Amino acid sequence: MVKELLPVGSVVLLNGGTKKTVIMGIMQFGTINNEKISFDYVAVPYPEGFIGLDTLLFFNHLDINEVVFDGHDDAERRNLIQMLSENPMDDVQSKLIKNSNESDNCVRGELP
C-alpha cells in the first residue's frame, strides 16, 4: 500500500468532490472524536493552499477519484517510501522530525 502513495504536491479530485486538493503530507495522523487515526494523506484546497487548520483534509488513497497532477518523485522520496514500508509510522516520524531540525536555513514557528 505504501508504494502506491502519491508524492507531495500531487493534485487530486476526491470521490464526490468538485474542488481539487493538493497533497501536502503522506502517512499522517488526524483526530476524529478524540481518537488518533492514521490517514494516507493530508491535503489543502487547490489553488489556495493552506488557509487555516479548518481547511486541512485527511483522506486515504481509496478516496481519490482522479489524479489531476503527479507531484515530484526522486530518490529522496523513494527512500522515504522504503522507510515507511519497513518501519512503524511513529518511528519514521521521529526520525524525520529529528532530521528536519538539523537545518537552520528556515524559520520554524508553531500553529496557533
N, CA, C and O atoms as CSV, one atom per row, in Angstrom:
chain,resi,resn,atom,element,x,y,z
A,1,MET,N,N,0.816,-1.200,0.000
A,1,MET,CA,C,0.000,0.000,0.000
A,1,MET,C,C,0.855,1.257,0.000
A,1,MET,O,O,0.547,2.209,-0.717
A,2,VAL,N,N,1.924,1.281,0.790
A,2,VAL,CA,C,2.757,2.476,0.899
A,2,VAL,C,C,3.344,2.846,-0.458
A,2,VAL,O,O,3.464,4.029,-0.774
A,3,LYS,N,N,3.711,1.851,-1.266
A,3,LYS,CA,C,4.359,2.125,-2.543
A,3,LYS,C,C,3.460,2.848,-3.534
A,3,LYS,O,O,3.961,3.482,-4.462
A,4,GLU,N,N,2.143,2.769,-3.362
A,4,GLU,CA,C,1.257,3.447,-4.302
A,4,GLU,C,C,0.908,4.872,-3.857
A,4,GLU,O,O,0.182,5.573,-4.562
A,5,LEU,N,N,1.408,5.307,-2.709
A,5,LEU,CA,C,1.112,6.662,-2.247
A,5,LEU,C,C,1.647,7.696,-3.228
A,5,LEU,O,O,2.762,7.576,-3.735
A,6,LEU,N,N,0.832,8.709,-3.484
A,6,LEU,CA,C,1.224,9.782,-4.393
A,6,LEU,C,C,2.231,10.711,-3.722
A,6,LEU,O,O,2.236,10.841,-2.498
A,7,PRO,N,N,3.074,11.352,-4.510
A,7,PRO,CA,C,4.032,12.300,-3.942
A,7,PRO,C,C,3.354,13.574,-3.431
A,7,PRO,O,O,2.275,13.953,-3.887
A,8,VAL,N,N,4.009,14.209,-2.487
A,8,VAL,CA,C,3.587,15.532,-2.032
A,8,VAL,C,C,3.563,16.454,-3.254
A,8,VAL,O,O,4.437,16.377,-4.116
A,9,GLY,N,N,2.569,17.313,-3.317
A,9,GLY,CA,C,2.417,18.217,-4.455
A,9,GLY,C,C,1.454,17.699,-5.498
A,9,GLY,O,O,1.097,18.421,-6.429
A,10,SER,N,N,1.025,16.442,-5.352
A,10,SER,CA,C,0.048,15.896,-6.294
A,10,SER,C,C,-1.294,16.589,-6.087
A,10,SER,O,O,-1.682,16.902,-4.961
A,11,VAL,N,N,-1.993,16.823,-7.190
A,11,VAL,CA,C,-3.309,17.451,-7.148
A,11,VAL,C,C,-4.333,16.378,-7.489
A,11,VAL,O,O,-4.212,15.694,-8.506
A,12,VAL,N,N,-5.348,16.235,-6.628
A,12,VAL,CA,C,-6.351,15.184,-6.804
A,12,VAL,C,C,-7.755,15.731,-6.660
A,12,VAL,O,O,-7.982,16.797,-6.088
A,13,LEU,N,N,-8.691,14.964,-7.200
A,13,LEU,CA,C,-10.112,15.218,-7.005
A,13,LEU,C,C,-10.645,14.017,-6.239
A,13,LEU,O,O,-10.484,12.878,-6.676
A,14,LEU,N,N,-11.276,14.267,-5.099
A,14,LEU,CA,C,-11.766,13.189,-4.252
A,14,LEU,C,C,-13.120,12.684,-4.726
A,14,LEU,O,O,-13.851,13.400,-5.410
A,15,ASN,N,N,-13.451,11.455,-4.364
A,15,ASN,CA,C,-14.748,10.875,-4.708
A,15,ASN,C,C,-15.862,11.805,-4.244
A,15,ASN,O,O,-15.897,12.201,-3.080
A,16,GLY,N,N,-16.758,12.149,-5.137
A,16,GLY,CA,C,-17.887,13.004,-4.810
A,16,GLY,C,C,-17.531,14.472,-4.691
A,16,GLY,O,O,-18.400,15.290,-4.388
A,17,GLY,N,N,-16.269,14.827,-4.923
A,17,GLY,CA,C,-15.831,16.213,-4.765
A,17,GLY,C,C,-15.874,17.000,-6.062
A,17,GLY,O,O,-15.879,16.433,-7.154
A,18,THR,N,N,-15.905,18.321,-5.920
A,18,THR,CA,C,-15.854,19.205,-7.084
A,18,THR,C,C,-14.664,20.151,-7.002
A,18,THR,O,O,-14.347,20.830,-7.979
A,19,LYS,N,N,-14.005,20.203,-5.852
A,19,LYS,CA,C,-12.865,21.091,-5.614
A,19,LYS,C,C,-11.591,20.263,-5.581
A,19,LYS,O,O,-11.520,19.258,-4.873
A,20,LYS,N,N,-10.591,20.674,-6.337
A,20,LYS,CA,C,-9.309,19.972,-6.322
A,20,LYS,C,C,-8.603,20.225,-4.998
A,20,LYS,O,O,-8.811,21.251,-4.351
A,21,THR,N,N,-7.760,19.265,-4.605
A,21,THR,CA,C,-6.937,19.411,-3.408
A,21,THR,C,C,-5.499,19.079,-3.766
A,21,THR,O,O,-5.244,18.303,-4.686
A,22,VAL,N,N,-4.560,19.668,-3.036
A,22,VAL,CA,C,-3.141,19.389,-3.257
A,22,VAL,C,C,-2.600,18.695,-2.005
A,22,VAL,O,O,-2.774,19.175,-0.885
A,23,ILE,N,N,-1.946,17.563,-2.223
A,23,ILE,CA,C,-1.420,16.770,-1.119
A,23,ILE,C,C,-0.204,17.461,-0.534
A,23,ILE,O,O,0.734,17.803,-1.255
A,24,MET,N,N,-0.224,17.667,0.796
A,24,MET,CA,C,0.910,18.316,1.459
A,24,MET,C,C,1.600,17.403,2.458
A,24,MET,O,O,2.573,17.808,3.094
A,25,GLY,N,N,1.110,16.173,2.604
A,25,GLY,CA,C,1.747,15.226,3.505
A,25,GLY,C,C,1.209,13.831,3.304
A,25,GLY,O,O,0.049,13.647,2.934
A,26,ILE,N,N,2.073,12.830,3.555
A,26,ILE,CA,C,1.640,11.439,3.465
A,26,ILE,C,C,1.799,10.783,4.820
A,26,ILE,O,O,2.585,11.232,5.654
A,27,MET,N,N,1.032,9.695,5.035
A,27,MET,CA,C,1.076,8.931,6.279
A,27,MET,C,C,0.938,9.855,7.487
A,27,MET,O,O,1.868,10.004,8.279
A,28,GLN,N,N,-0.218,10.464,7.614
A,28,GLN,CA,C,-0.494,11.470,8.624
A,28,GLN,C,C,-1.476,10.948,9.667
A,28,GLN,O,O,-2.208,9.986,9.435
A,29,PHE,N,N,-1.470,11.606,10.818
A,29,PHE,CA,C,-2.455,11.312,11.855
A,29,PHE,C,C,-3.459,12.453,11.924
A,29,PHE,O,O,-3.087,13.626,11.887
A,30,GLY,N,N,-4.722,12.099,12.023
A,30,GLY,CA,C,-5.779,13.062,12.244
A,30,GLY,C,C,-6.573,12.611,13.455
A,30,GLY,O,O,-6.413,11.483,13.921
A,31,THR,N,N,-7.425,13.481,13.965
A,31,THR,CA,C,-8.222,13.149,15.143
A,31,THR,C,C,-9.699,13.234,14.798
A,31,THR,O,O,-10.180,14.251,14.298
A,32,ILE,N,N,-10.409,12.149,15.073
A,32,ILE,CA,C,-11.860,12.114,14.893
A,32,ILE,C,C,-12.456,11.650,16.213
A,32,ILE,O,O,-12.123,10.578,16.719
A,33,ASN,N,N,-13.343,12.475,16.764
A,33,ASN,CA,C,-13.969,12.162,18.058
A,33,ASN,C,C,-12.920,11.824,19.120
A,33,ASN,O,O,-13.052,10.837,19.845
A,34,ASN,N,N,-11.890,12.644,19.200
A,34,ASN,CA,C,-10.792,12.499,20.167
A,34,ASN,C,C,-10.001,11.205,20.003
A,34,ASN,O,O,-9.309,10.786,20.931
A,35,GLU,N,N,-10.093,10.571,18.840
A,35,GLU,CA,C,-9.327,9.352,18.570
A,35,GLU,C,C,-8.307,9.630,17.469
A,35,GLU,O,O,-8.657,10.141,16.405
A,36,LYS,N,N,-7.050,9.294,17.728
A,36,LYS,CA,C,-5.973,9.486,16.755
A,36,LYS,C,C,-6.068,8.397,15.694
A,36,LYS,O,O,-6.004,7.208,16.006
A,37,ILE,N,N,-6.222,8.814,14.423
A,37,ILE,CA,C,-6.407,7.875,13.322
A,37,ILE,C,C,-5.363,8.157,12.241
A,37,ILE,O,O,-5.043,9.310,11.953
A,38,SER,N,N,-4.843,7.087,11.652
A,38,SER,CA,C,-3.860,7.197,10.584
A,38,SER,C,C,-4.565,7.369,9.238
A,38,SER,O,O,-5.530,6.666,8.935
A,39,PHE,N,N,-4.073,8.304,8.444
A,39,PHE,CA,C,-4.583,8.534,7.093
A,39,PHE,C,C,-3.418,8.493,6.114
A,39,PHE,O,O,-2.276,8.760,6.487
A,40,ASP,N,N,-3.708,8.161,4.862
A,40,ASP,CA,C,-2.667,8.148,3.839
A,40,ASP,C,C,-2.186,9.559,3.508
A,40,ASP,O,O,-1.004,9.761,3.233
A,41,TYR,N,N,-3.096,10.535,3.534
A,41,TYR,CA,C,-2.755,11.881,3.079
A,41,TYR,C,C,-3.361,12.971,3.960
A,41,TYR,O,O,-4.360,12.769,4.652
A,42,VAL,N,N,-2.717,14.124,3.904
A,42,VAL,CA,C,-3.326,15.370,4.349
A,42,VAL,C,C,-3.158,16.342,3.178
A,42,VAL,O,O,-2.105,16.401,2.544
A,43,ALA,N,N,-4.224,17.100,2.909
A,43,ALA,CA,C,-4.214,17.992,1.754
A,43,ALA,C,C,-4.896,19.307,2.105
A,43,ALA,O,O,-5.532,19.451,3.150
A,44,VAL,N,N,-4.739,20.257,1.191
A,44,VAL,CA,C,-5.377,21.560,1.316
A,44,VAL,C,C,-6.045,21.885,-0.017
A,44,VAL,O,O,-5.710,21.291,-1.042
A,45,PRO,N,N,-6.995,22.832,-0.005
A,45,PRO,CA,C,-7.673,23.180,-1.255
A,45,PRO,C,C,-6.689,23.707,-2.299
A,45,PRO,O,O,-5.708,24.372,-1.967
A,46,TYR,N,N,-6.965,23.403,-3.547
A,46,TYR,CA,C,-6.174,23.912,-4.661
A,46,TYR,C,C,-7.034,24.898,-5.424
A,46,TYR,O,O,-8.189,24.580,-5.709
A,47,PRO,N,N,-6.542,26.067,-5.770
A,47,PRO,CA,C,-5.165,26.549,-5.733
A,47,PRO,C,C,-4.807,27.366,-4.497
A,47,PRO,O,O,-3.688,27.871,-4.405
A,48,GLU,N,N,-5.719,27.508,-3.552
A,48,GLU,CA,C,-5.491,28.395,-2.414
A,48,GLU,C,C,-4.356,27.928,-1.511
A,48,GLU,O,O,-3.559,28.742,-1.045
A,49,GLY,N,N,-4.279,26.628,-1.264
A,49,GLY,CA,C,-3.288,26.115,-0.325
A,49,GLY,C,C,-3.771,26.260,1.101
A,49,GLY,O,O,-4.970,26.376,1.355
A,50,PHE,N,N,-2.830,26.254,2.028
A,50,PHE,CA,C,-3.164,26.310,3.451
A,50,PHE,C,C,-3.721,27.685,3.805
A,50,PHE,O,O,-3.054,28.705,3.634
A,51,ILE,N,N,-4.951,27.690,4.299
A,51,ILE,CA,C,-5.611,28.930,4.718
A,51,ILE,C,C,-5.774,28.939,6.229
A,51,ILE,O,O,-5.778,29.999,6.854
A,52,GLY,N,N,-5.906,27.762,6.807
A,52,GLY,CA,C,-6.081,27.606,8.243
A,52,GLY,C,C,-6.293,26.140,8.563
A,52,GLY,O,O,-6.501,25.314,7.674
A,53,LEU,N,N,-6.236,25.833,9.846
A,53,LEU,CA,C,-6.354,24.436,10.266
A,53,LEU,C,C,-7.669,23.800,9.827
A,53,LEU,O,O,-7.725,22.594,9.587
A,54,ASP,N,N,-8.727,24.601,9.722
A,54,ASP,CA,C,-10.022,24.036,9.348
A,54,ASP,C,C,-10.106,23.679,7.866
A,54,ASP,O,O,-11.119,23.129,7.434
A,55,THR,N,N,-9.072,23.975,7.072
A,55,THR,CA,C,-9.078,23.606,5.656
A,55,THR,C,C,-8.273,22.341,5.376
A,55,THR,O,O,-8.195,21.901,4.229
A,56,LEU,N,N,-7.669,21.748,6.419
A,56,LEU,CA,C,-6.921,20.505,6.219
A,56,LEU,C,C,-7.882,19.360,5.937
A,56,LEU,O,O,-8.899,19.213,6.615
A,57,LEU,N,N,-7.559,18.558,4.944
A,57,LEU,CA,C,-8.376,17.400,4.592
A,57,LEU,C,C,-7.537,16.145,4.781
A,57,LEU,O,O,-6.465,16.016,4.189
A,58,PHE,N,N,-8.019,15.222,5.601
A,58,PHE,CA,C,-7.357,13.942,5.813
A,58,PHE,C,C,-8.145,12.886,5.051
A,58,PHE,O,O,-9.368,12.815,5.175
A,59,PHE,N,N,-7.457,12.065,4.265
A,59,PHE,CA,C,-8.156,11.039,3.496
A,59,PHE,C,C,-7.197,9.909,3.131
A,59,PHE,O,O,-5.987,10.002,3.334
A,60,ASN,N,N,-7.776,8.839,2.585
A,60,ASN,CA,C,-6.996,7.674,2.185
A,60,ASN,C,C,-6.957,7.545,0.668
A,60,ASN,O,O,-7.740,8.172,-0.046
A,61,HIS,N,N,-6.035,6.725,0.195
A,61,HIS,CA,C,-5.827,6.567,-1.245
A,61,HIS,C,C,-7.122,6.149,-1.958
A,61,HIS,O,O,-7.386,6.594,-3.074
A,62,LEU,N,N,-7.917,5.304,-1.320
A,62,LEU,CA,C,-9.163,4.835,-1.934
A,62,LEU,C,C,-10.188,5.954,-2.132
A,62,LEU,O,O,-11.139,5.788,-2.896
A,63,ASP,N,N,-10.006,7.086,-1.454
A,63,ASP,CA,C,-10.937,8.208,-1.568
A,63,ASP,C,C,-10.676,9.069,-2.803
A,63,ASP,O,O,-11.440,9.991,-3.086
A,64,ILE,N,N,-9.604,8.775,-3.538
A,64,ILE,CA,C,-9.232,9.579,-4.708
A,64,ILE,C,C,-10.001,9.104,-5.931
A,64,ILE,O,O,-9.966,7.926,-6.285
A,65,ASN,N,N,-10.699,10.045,-6.576
A,65,ASN,CA,C,-11.432,9.752,-7.799
A,65,ASN,C,C,-10.529,9.948,-9.022
A,65,ASN,O,O,-10.564,9.151,-9.959
A,66,GLU,N,N,-9.715,11.021,-9.006
A,66,GLU,CA,C,-8.886,11.348,-10.172
A,66,GLU,C,C,-7.587,12.002,-9.722
A,66,GLU,O,O,-7.590,12.857,-8.836
A,67,VAL,N,N,-6.494,11.606,-10.325
A,67,VAL,CA,C,-5.207,12.273,-10.113
A,67,VAL,C,C,-5.055,13.280,-11.243
A,67,VAL,O,O,-4.903,12.900,-12.404
A,68,VAL,N,N,-5.096,14.572,-10.902
A,68,VAL,CA,C,-5.010,15.643,-11.886
A,68,VAL,C,C,-3.546,15.934,-12.224
A,68,VAL,O,O,-3.216,16.257,-13.365
A,69,PHE,N,N,-2.666,15.814,-11.211
A,69,PHE,CA,C,-1.244,16.104,-11.400
A,69,PHE,C,C,-0.444,15.274,-10.415
A,69,PHE,O,O,-0.774,15.228,-9.230
A,70,ASP,N,N,0.609,14.613,-10.895
A,70,ASP,CA,C,1.514,13.859,-10.024
A,70,ASP,C,C,2.604,14.789,-9.514
A,70,ASP,O,O,3.218,15.520,-10.291
A,71,GLY,N,N,2.846,14.761,-8.205
A,71,GLY,CA,C,3.912,15.551,-7.607
A,71,GLY,C,C,5.291,15.012,-7.968
A,71,GLY,O,O,5.416,14.015,-8.679
A,72,HIS,N,N,6.304,15.675,-7.475
A,72,HIS,CA,C,7.700,15.342,-7.784
A,72,HIS,C,C,8.108,14.021,-7.142
A,72,HIS,O,O,7.800,13.763,-5.978
A,73,ASP,N,N,8.804,13.188,-7.916
A,73,ASP,CA,C,9.308,11.905,-7.433
A,73,ASP,C,C,10.809,11.858,-7.689
A,73,ASP,O,O,11.262,12.114,-8.805
A,74,ASP,N,N,11.574,11.530,-6.659
A,74,ASP,CA,C,13.017,11.404,-6.807
A,74,ASP,C,C,13.539,10.364,-5.825
A,74,ASP,O,O,12.759,9.711,-5.132
A,75,ALA,N,N,14.858,10.211,-5.765
A,75,ALA,CA,C,15.460,9.198,-4.887
A,75,ALA,C,C,15.128,9.457,-3.420
A,75,ALA,O,O,14.920,8.512,-2.658
A,76,GLU,N,N,15.078,10.707,-3.023
A,76,GLU,CA,C,14.769,11.033,-1.624
A,76,GLU,C,C,13.357,10.553,-1.253
A,76,GLU,O,O,13.151,9.986,-0.180
A,77,ARG,N,N,12.399,10.783,-2.140
A,77,ARG,CA,C,11.027,10.312,-1.897
A,77,ARG,C,C,10.976,8.787,-1.891
A,77,ARG,O,O,10.319,8.193,-1.036
A,78,ARG,N,N,11.659,8.157,-2.829
A,78,ARG,CA,C,11.655,6.693,-2.875
A,78,ARG,C,C,12.278,6.105,-1.609
A,78,ARG,O,O,11.828,5.063,-1.133
A,79,ASN,N,N,13.300,6.750,-1.059
A,79,ASN,CA,C,13.891,6.311,0.215
A,79,ASN,C,C,12.880,6.423,1.347
A,79,ASN,O,O,12.803,5.534,2.196
A,80,LEU,N,N,12.105,7.499,1.373
A,80,LEU,CA,C,11.070,7.673,2.392
A,80,LEU,C,C,10.024,6.569,2.274
A,80,LEU,O,O,9.633,5.978,3.281
A,81,ILE,N,N,9.571,6.287,1.065
A,81,ILE,CA,C,8.584,5.228,0.859
A,81,ILE,C,C,9.135,3.893,1.332
A,81,ILE,O,O,8.415,3.106,1.947
A,82,GLN,N,N,10.409,3.630,1.050
A,82,GLN,CA,C,11.033,2.386,1.511
A,82,GLN,C,C,11.069,2.332,3.039
A,82,GLN,O,O,10.770,1.298,3.637
A,83,MET,N,N,11.438,3.458,3.668
A,83,MET,CA,C,11.492,3.525,5.125
A,83,MET,C,C,10.103,3.300,5.730
A,83,MET,O,O,9.965,2.594,6.729
A,84,LEU,N,N,9.078,3.902,5.124
A,84,LEU,CA,C,7.713,3.731,5.613
A,84,LEU,C,C,7.244,2.283,5.455
A,84,LEU,O,O,6.465,1.788,6.268
A,85,SER,N,N,7.716,1.615,4.416
A,85,SER,CA,C,7.334,0.219,4.178
A,85,SER,C,C,7.926,-0.721,5.216
A,85,SER,O,O,7.348,-1.763,5.525
A,86,GLU,N,N,9.083,-0.348,5.752
A,86,GLU,CA,C,9.827,-1.244,6.632
A,86,GLU,C,C,9.695,-0.946,8.120
A,86,GLU,O,O,10.062,-1.781,8.947
A,87,ASN,N,N,9.177,0.233,8.480
A,87,ASN,CA,C,9.161,0.654,9.879
A,87,ASN,C,C,7.784,1.140,10.299
A,87,ASN,O,O,7.008,1.613,9.469
A,88,PRO,N,N,7.478,1.024,11.592
A,88,PRO,CA,C,6.242,1.621,12.103
A,88,PRO,C,C,6.253,3.130,11.873
A,88,PRO,O,O,7.304,3.768,11.938
A,89,MET,N,N,5.084,3.689,11.604
A,89,MET,CA,C,4.981,5.095,11.257
A,89,MET,C,C,5.519,6.010,12.357
A,89,MET,O,O,6.163,7.012,12.046
A,90,ASP,N,N,5.278,5.699,13.627
A,90,ASP,CA,C,5.769,6.543,14.714
A,90,ASP,C,C,7.293,6.638,14.691
A,90,ASP,O,O,7.841,7.713,14.937
A,91,ASP,N,N,7.996,5.524,14.398
A,91,ASP,CA,C,9.459,5.533,14.325
A,91,ASP,C,C,9.942,6.426,13.191
A,91,ASP,O,O,10.892,7.190,13.358
A,92,VAL,N,N,9.284,6.329,12.029
A,92,VAL,CA,C,9.680,7.127,10.867
A,92,VAL,C,C,9.461,8.602,11.154
A,92,VAL,O,O,10.328,9.423,10.855
A,93,GLN,N,N,8.311,8.955,11.733
A,93,GLN,CA,C,8.046,10.364,12.019
A,93,GLN,C,C,9.069,10.927,12.999
A,93,GLN,O,O,9.481,12.077,12.850
A,94,SER,N,N,9.487,10.156,13.986
A,94,SER,CA,C,10.507,10.618,14.938
A,94,SER,C,C,11.823,10.907,14.226
A,94,SER,O,O,12.471,11.916,14.504
A,95,LYS,N,N,12.222,10.028,13.310
A,95,LYS,CA,C,13.457,10.230,12.544
A,95,LYS,C,C,13.361,11.454,11.654
A,95,LYS,O,O,14.313,12.228,11.552
A,96,LEU,N,N,12.207,11.636,11.006
A,96,LEU,CA,C,12.041,12.769,10.105
A,96,LEU,C,C,12.066,14.090,10.864
A,96,LEU,O,O,12.658,15.063,10.398
A,97,ILE,N,N,11.431,14.129,12.026
A,97,ILE,CA,C,11.436,15.352,12.832
A,97,ILE,C,C,12.857,15.679,13.270
A,97,ILE,O,O,13.271,16.837,13.208
A,98,LYS,N,N,13.610,14.671,13.714
A,98,LYS,CA,C,14.996,14.878,14.121
A,98,LYS,C,C,15.810,15.424,12.949
A,98,LYS,O,O,16.565,16.382,13.116
A,99,ASN,N,N,15.664,14.823,11.759
A,99,ASN,CA,C,16.424,15.268,10.589
A,99,ASN,C,C,16.023,16.664,10.146
A,99,ASN,O,O,16.884,17.439,9.730
A,100,SER,N,N,14.746,17.009,10.221
A,100,SER,CA,C,14.310,18.328,9.783
A,100,SER,C,C,14.803,19.415,10.730
A,100,SER,O,O,14.973,20.561,10.313
A,101,ASN,N,N,15.034,19.079,11.990
A,101,ASN,CA,C,15.524,20.056,12.956
A,101,ASN,C,C,17.008,20.347,12.794
A,101,ASN,O,O,17.524,21.268,13.426
A,102,GLU,N,N,17.702,19.582,11.962
A,102,GLU,CA,C,19.131,19.794,11.757
A,102,GLU,C,C,19.421,20.950,10.803
A,102,GLU,O,O,20.563,21.402,10.718
A,103,SER,N,N,18.421,21.430,10.092
A,103,SER,CA,C,18.610,22.528,9.143
A,103,SER,C,C,18.360,23.868,9.831
A,103,SER,O,O,17.377,24.028,10.554
A,104,ASP,N,N,19.253,24.824,9.602
A,104,ASP,CA,C,18.996,26.156,10.132
A,104,ASP,C,C,18.788,27.145,8.997
A,104,ASP,O,O,19.042,28.339,9.163
A,105,ASN,N,N,18.332,26.668,7.853
A,105,ASN,CA,C,18.088,27.522,6.700
A,105,ASN,C,C,16.640,27.968,6.598
A,105,ASN,O,O,16.236,28.503,5.566
A,106,CYS,N,N,15.847,27.762,7.648
A,106,CYS,CA,C,14.455,28.175,7.597
A,106,CYS,C,C,14.023,28.666,8.971
A,106,CYS,O,O,14.696,28.446,9.979
A,107,VAL,N,N,12.894,29.329,8.974
A,107,VAL,CA,C,12.320,29.823,10.221
A,107,VAL,C,C,11.235,28.865,10.636
A,107,VAL,O,O,10.380,28.510,9.824
A,108,ARG,N,N,11.248,28.434,11.887
A,108,ARG,CA,C,10.253,27.490,12.376
A,108,ARG,C,C,9.291,28.226,13.311
A,108,ARG,O,O,9.694,29.061,14.120
A,109,GLY,N,N,8.038,27.896,13.176
A,109,GLY,CA,C,7.033,28.504,14.043
A,109,GLY,C,C,6.063,27.451,14.505
A,109,GLY,O,O,6.201,26.272,14.180
A,110,GLU,N,N,5.098,27.875,15.252
A,110,GLU,CA,C,4.070,26.970,15.735
A,110,GLU,C,C,2.730,27.429,15.213
A,110,GLU,O,O,2.501,28.625,15.035
A,111,LEU,N,N,1.840,26.479,14.967
A,111,LEU,CA,C,0.493,26.826,14.571
A,111,LEU,C,C,-0.268,27.326,15.788
A,111,LEU,O,O,-0.040,26.860,16.905
A,112,PRO,N,N,-1.175,28.277,15.570
A,112,PRO,CA,C,-1.946,28.799,16.705
A,112,PRO,C,C,-2.838,27.743,17.320
A,112,PRO,O,O,-3.551,28.022,18.283
